[in-house]
Amino acid sequence: MKHEPLPTERHGITHRAAISDKHIYIRTGEYADGRLGEVFITVDKHGAEMRLLDGIAIVMSASLQRGVPLVALTEKLKGQQMGTRGVTDDPDIPLVTSILDYLARWLDQKYGNE
């Protein structure tokens, strides 16, 4: 697959959410046409879970930049169970099985089935 680099300056979204006792921040980078091209995940508490999330964000971003449809990625992450889970402060996604579950569901809401 051919790599489609993002522009040097790009728009995106910064989204904050709380899951149980943790705050997460999702940052996105978009192509000029609004397509999702990169994802960053930050958690207010560090540890093994954060390192795993960094790796997943890198793989997601590389995949998106090589033409993998977002839905192909998010469908694999929905319902994944690990670490942080429970009630969120997001009325559209009130309960999650993990940060990955939240990420996938939120990306689908914001960027649809690209």
NORCORSUL-V738653 format. One record per residue. N is the residue number from 0. RES is the residue in one small letter. SS is DSSP state (alpha for helix, beta for strand, coil for the rest). PSI is psi in whole degrees, -180 to 180 (NA if undefined). OMEGA is omega in whole degrees, -180 to 180 (* if undefined). Layout:
BEGIN
N_RES_SS_PSI_OMEGA + N_RES_SS_PSI_OMEGA
END
This chain:
BEGIN
0_m_coil_142_-180 + 1_k_coil_137_180 + 2_h_coil_129_176 + 3_e_coil_98_-177 + 4_p_coil_151_176 + 5_l_coil_155_175 + 6_p_coil_157_-179 + 7_t_coil_-43_174 + 8_e_coil_133_-177 + 9_r_coil_157_176 + 10_h_coil_166_178 + 11_g_coil_-169_-178 + 12_i_coil_142_167 + 13_t_beta_122_-176 + 14_h_beta_132_177 + 15_r_beta_139_176 + 16_a_beta_156_174 + 17_a_beta_132_174 + 18_i_beta_118_-173 + 19_s_coil_-119_-177 + 20_d_coil_12_-179 + 21_k_beta_144_173 + 22_h_beta_135_176 + 23_i_beta_153_176 + 24_y_beta_127_176 + 25_i_beta_127_176 + 26_r_beta_137_180 + 27_t_beta_156_172 + 28_g_beta_138_-174 + 29_e_beta_152_169 + 30_y_coil_167_-179 + 31_a_coil_-30_-179 + 32_d_coil_5_177 + 33_g_coil_-4_178 + 34_r_coil_145_177 + 35_l_beta_132_-180 + 36_g_beta_-19_178 + 37_e_beta_156_-179 + 38_v_beta_137_174 + 39_f_beta_140_179 + 40_i_beta_129_177 + 41_t_beta_136_178 + 42_v_beta_142_-176 + 43_d_coil_-13_177 + 44_k_coil_136_-174 + 45_h_coil_167_179 + 46_g_coil_-165_-177 + 47_a_alpha_-38_-180 + 48_e_alpha_-40_-180 + 49_m_alpha_-41_179 + 50_r_alpha_-40_177 + 51_l_alpha_-44_179 + 52_l_alpha_-39_176 + 53_d_alpha_-46_-180 + 54_g_alpha_-42_179 + 55_i_alpha_-40_178 + 56_a_alpha_-40_178 + 57_i_alpha_-46_180 + 58_v_alpha_-42_178 + 59_m_alpha_-47_-179 + 60_s_alpha_-46_179 + 61_a_alpha_-39_180 + 62_s_alpha_-46_179 + 63_l_alpha_-40_-179 + 64_q_coil_-10_178 + 65_r_coil_15_172 + 66_g_coil_6_178 + 67_v_coil_128_180 + 68_p_coil_142_180 + 69_l_alpha_-43_-178 + 70_v_alpha_-33_178 + 71_a_alpha_-31_179 + 72_l_alpha_-47_-174 + 73_t_alpha_-33_179 + 74_e_alpha_-29_178 + 75_k_alpha_-24_-176 + 76_l_alpha_-25_-179 + 77_k_coil_132_177 + 78_g_coil_-3_178 + 79_q_coil_139_-179 + 80_q_coil_121_176 + 81_m_coil_147_172 + 82_g_coil_-123_-174 + 83_t_coil_129_178 + 84_r_coil_167_175 + 85_g_beta_-152_-176 + 86_v_beta_141_177 + 87_t_beta_172_174 + 88_d_coil_13_-179 + 89_d_coil_112_-178 + 90_p_coil_-23_179 + 91_d_coil_-21_179 + 92_i_coil_77_-171 + 93_p_coil_-23_-176 + 94_l_beta_132_-178 + 95_v_beta_157_179 + 96_t_coil_-11_179 + 97_s_coil_171_174 + 98_i_alpha_-37_178 + 99_l_alpha_-41_177 + 100_d_alpha_-47_179 + 101_y_alpha_-48_-179 + 102_l_alpha_-50_-178 + 103_a_alpha_-45_-179 + 104_r_alpha_-39_179 + 105_w_alpha_-44_179 + 106_l_alpha_-41_177 + 107_d_alpha_-40_179 + 108_q_alpha_-43_-174 + 109_k_alpha_-35_-173 + 110_y_alpha_-1_176 + 111_g_coil_-161_-178 + 112_n_coil_71_-180 + 113_e_coil_NA_*
END
